[in-house]
Amino acid sequence: KQEVTQIPAALSVPEGENLVLNCSFTDSAIYNLQWFRQDPGKGLTSLLLIQSSQREQTSGRLNASLDKSSGRSTLYIAASQPGDSATYLCAVHSGGGADGLTFGKGTHLIIQP
Amino acid sequence: DTEVTQTPKHLVMGMTNKKSLKCEQHMGHRAMYWYKQKAKKPPELMFVYSYEKLSINESVPSRFSPECPNSSLLNLHLHALQPEDSALYLCASSQEGRGLGEQFFGPGTRLTVL
């Protein structure tokens, strides 16, 4: 059974800092990995999708990398802003007939003004 | 348009009520999903429809009954729920199943069972 772990569970940094969120998964047989942000009480906003054949994806100040063989992904946020405060969730789409996403528990990020 | 809509936003129901949650997407996606998210927990998969056929039922209790009337609509029928079923119910869609597409989520329905 696929398990996804995110480190750290919570992070608080001053505005303007660059930061890295970590995600690891136990079964490397994945189709893709997706990063989401979730604001309190809201739905999930997709940030980046990395297919299993890709090494990284970039969108604006966000860069996500994938090392499938070691079961790891990182989300890099450059020049953080207070509006980046949210919970960031990593999710993997595994094979073996499981069509849904398996999520990590998330990193709760606070950017201090 | 990358929007998934869900109604209602909030729902309060008693344990003897019957209610339905609705989800709609107009992106031409052929896979739709229901997830359940308890407070301070990650979403957990409940059901997957691929090409309007139920392909995955993650051993969800029968008091939850999904329905996919067409490729744009997904319903979740609720009956005889328990207070522990109170949660945020999220709908998602992707271009197709089998992990080839990005999943887009709706804003969710906050369900409270009294």
Interface residues (C-beta under 8 A of the other chain):
Chain A: I30 Y31 N32 Q34 F36 G41 K42 G43 L44 T45 S46 L49 L89 A91 H93 S94 G95 G97 A98 D99 G100 L101 T102 F103 G104 K105 G106
Chain B: Q6 A31 Y33 Y35 K41 P42 P43 E44 L45 V48 S50 S55 I56 E58 L88 L90 A92 G97 R98 G99 L100 E102 Q103 F104 F105 G106 P107 G108 R110
